[in-house]
Amino acid sequence: MTQSGKSPEGQVADAVKHNWVDRNAPAAARPYLRLSRADRPIGTWLLYIPCIWSILLAALQAGDFRAWDVWLILGCGAGAWLMRGAGCTWNDITDRKFDAQVARTRSRPIPSGQVTVRGALLWMLAQALIAFCILISFGTPAVLIGIASLGFVAIYPFAKRFTWWPQVFLGLAFNWGALLGWVAHSGRLDWPAVLLYFAGIAWTLFYDTIYAHQDTEDDALIGVKSTARLFGQSSPQWLRGFAILASVLMAIAIYGALRDATPAQMITAQLGTLGFAAHLFWQMRQLDIKNVPLLLHLFRKNRDAGLIPVLFFAVTIML
């Protein structure tokens, strides 16, 4: 890495190696795609997965999985990519001075000089507007729910300045799809969706605390707060609690949604919760908060953890 913070060919330090942006995207587009984290797709998955949970669970409660739900799943996928990109762009605009002081983040497009703040603002607005066009197709109740999430998106980058719990604000923003997907399917908000939302928040506290342990030394030097710094050596105990809370809330949400379903459907759906919990505790067994490459590896593995309930919900729909 050079003194200016640029990595070879503008690559970002914690991007997936040999990712499609660095290999195949047009050179002029690469800085903006990096700004949107297109070279680090895990965040899009973590934003998207709660949407799929809620759409499938709402369909199971209603007993009707329709072509409309296929569009919702596809639309939420595109929306997750766009809004994650817009949110990350906003995060990098607000954090550009902090990012320049942290080894892992100084190669990002704004602190490394690949993108100007003005260019980033225009890129953020373009992504948000396209996402809004998709959201409009979901119906008025979903539009209102979607707009309501913007407050958490706006606040999150500043949370690390005033609270030791910025991961809570990330969870509030990242799991909004659990509410949005349900409302888009049903036209109303039911309590299983709310429980699924809080299960997602507990999950976010789990995986983002693991992620934040990569930067504890730099964060301490520049005064950035996080649950990783707050918990310190006690992190494994806290993570265990978050894993249990996420799994229990998910199990109750499934029970509430499927209490009138067949026993086979209830058992199959709950097996998704069991697999989800097992994956989180597998991560706990691997955890070493001093091993930075392992921390990033475990963080990325949460895509697989979140997809386990998706698989079992999909099987349940076919029963």
N, C-alpha and C positions, 0 to 999 in steps of 0.2 A: 504494500500500500504506500502511496506517495504521501508527502507532507500535506498536500491539499485535501487528502481524504478520499481521493479517487482510487478505485480498485481497477485492475486491468480491464480495458475496454468498457469502463463504466459499470461493471458488475457490482452488485450489492453483496456485502460480506456474508449475510446469512441467507442468501437466496439458494434455492435448490440447484445443485450443480448440473450443468448442461441443460438448463431449462429452455423452454421454447422461445422465450423472449430473447435471451442472449444468443440463441442459435439461429432463429428464423425470422424474427420480427424485423421490419424495416428499421434502419438505423435511426431515422428521425423520430420514430415512434417509441423506441426503447426507453428513453428516460421517463416518458409519461406512463408507459405500462409498468415500469419499475415503481413509479410513484403510487400506482394503484395496487401494487403487490401482485401483479400478474405473474411474476417470477417466483412467488411464494404462495401457492394456492391454498394452503391449509386454512388461512383465515376465511376464505370464501366458503370452504366446506363447513367451518364451525358456525358461520352465520346462516348457512343454507339448511343444515341438518334439522334444527328445531322447526323450520317451516314444514319439512317433510313429515316429521313426527306428528305435527298437529293436523295436517291435511289428511293423513292416513287414519289417524285416530278419530277425527271428526267423521270421516267416511264410515269407519267401523261402527261408531255410535248410531249413525243414521241408517246403516245397513245398505248403503248405496254408493258404490264407487263408480263415478260417471266419467265420460269424456271430459267434462268440465274440470274434474280433478287432475287429469293429465295435463291440461293447460295450466292449472294452478301450480303444479309441480315444476313444469318447464319455465313458467313465468317467474316463479320465485327463484329458480336457479339463475336466470338472467338478471333478475333484480338484485339478488345477493351479490353477484359479481360486480354489478355497477355500484351498488351502495357501499359495498366493502371498499371499492376503489375510491369512491367519493369520501368516505369516512377516513380512509388512510391518508388521502391527500390533505384533508383538513387537519388531521393529526400531525402530519409532517410540516404543514405551514406553521402551526402553533408551537411545535416542538423543535423547530429548526436550530435554535441556539443550543438547546440541550443535546440534540442529536450530534452536533458538531463536537461535543465534548466526550462522547461515549464511543469506545473503540468499535463496537458492533454496528453502530448506526451512522457513523460519520461518512460512510460511503453512499448513503441514501441520496437521491437526486438533488434535493434542495441544498443541504450542507456541502455537497461535493461540487455544486455549481452547474449541474447538468440541466436544471430547470429553475427559472426565476419564480419568485413568489406570485407575480402577476400571471405568469403562464400556468402555475399550479391552480390559482383561483379559477381561471377560465376552464381548465380541465375538470375541476371539481364540479362546477355548475353544469357542464355538458353531461357528465355522468349522471348527476342527480336528475336532470330534466328527462333524459331517456328513461331512467328508472321510473319516474313519475308517469310517463306515458304508459308503461306496462301496468303500473298500479291502478290507473284509471279503469282498466279492463276488468278489475276484480270486483267492482261494485262500490257504491257509496260508503257502506259501513267499513269496508276494508280500507278505502281511501282515508277515511277519518282516523282509523287506527294507525295507518302507516304514517300519516303526517304527525301524529302524536309522538312518534318515536324520535323525531328530529331533535327534541330537547336533550335527550340523553346523548345523542350523537354529538351535539355541539358541546356539551359539558365535559364529556369524558376526557379529552386531552388536557383539561385543566385540573382534573381531579387529583392527579399525583402531586399537585402543588399545595393542596389544602387538606388532604385526608390520607391516612395510611391504608385506606381501603379503595383505591382506584379500580381494583378488579370488580367491585360491586357495580360501579357505573358501567364498566365494560359489559358485565353480565346483563344489566338492564337493557342496554342497547343491542347486544348481540343475540339475545334470545327473544326479541320482540316478534320474530317470525312465528313463535309458538302461539301468539295471540292472533297475528295477522292471518296465518294460514287457516286457523279455525274459523275466524269470522268470514274469510273469503269463501269457505265451503258452506257454512251454516247460515250466514247472515246475522249471527248473534254471537255473544261471548258467553260460554258456559264455564262452570267452575273447574272441570277437568283441564281445560286449556290454561287456566290461571295456575293450577298446580304444576302443569307441564312447564310453564314459564319459570316458576321458581325452581323446579328441578334443573332447568337449564342454567339458571344463575348460579346454583351450587356447583354445577359442573364447570362453569367458567371460572369460579374461584379455585377449583381444583387445577385445571390445566394452565390458567394464566399465572398462578403462583409458581408452578414449575417453570414456566417461561421466564418469569421475572427474576428467578434466581441466577440467570445468566449475567445480569447487570448489577448485582447488589453492590459490588465495590465501586463502580463508576457512579451509581445512583447515590451512594453515601457521600461521595466527594462533591457532587453538584447539588445535593439536597432534594433529590427526587424520592418520593415516598412510594411504597408498595407493600403488599402483604408479605412478599418474600423477605423484605427487610424487617417488617414487624414481627414475623414469626421466627425468623432466624433458624436456629437449630431445632426448634420445636415444629418446624414445617411438616414433618411426616405425620405427627399427631393431628394437626389441623387438616391436612389433606385427607386423612382417613375419615375424619368427621364430614368433610364436604362430600366425599364419595358415598358415604352412607346416606347423607341427607338427599343427595341427588337421586339415588336409587329408590329410596323410600317414597319420595314425592312422586317419582315417575310411576311406581307401582300403584299408589293411591289414585293417580290420575287415570291410569288404565282401568282400574276397578270401577271408578266412577263412570267412565265412558262406556264400559262393556258389562255393566251389572245385569243387563237384560239379554246378554249374548249367550251363546251355548257354552258349556264347560270347555269344549275343545278350543273355542276361540279365546276364552279367558286364559286358559293355560298357555296356549301358544304365544299370545301377546305378552304374557308375563315372563315367558322364557327370554324375551328380548331384554327385559329389565335385568334378569339374572345374568345374561351374557354381558350386558353393559357394566354391571357391578363387578363381574369377574375381571373384565379388562382393566378397570380402574385399579383394582387391587393387584393385578399383575404389574401395572406400572409402579405401584408402591413398592413392590418387591425389587424392582430394578433400580429404584431411585437412589441417586447420589448427588446431593445438592452442590457438590464441588466439581462435578464432572460436566463441564459446559456442553461438549458435543452430545453427551447422553441426555441432558436436559432438553435440548432442541429436538432430539430424536423422539423422546417420550411425548413432548408437546405435540409433535406432528402425528403421533400414533392415536391421538384423540379423534381423528377423523374415523378411524376404524371402530373405536369405541362407540361413537355416535351412530354409525351405520348399522350396528348390530340390532338395535330396536327397529330401524327401518326395515331390515330384512324380515324380522319376525312379524311386524305389522303387515307387510306385503303378503306373507304366507297366510296370515290370519284372514285377510280379505278373501283369499281363494277358498277358504273352508266353507 
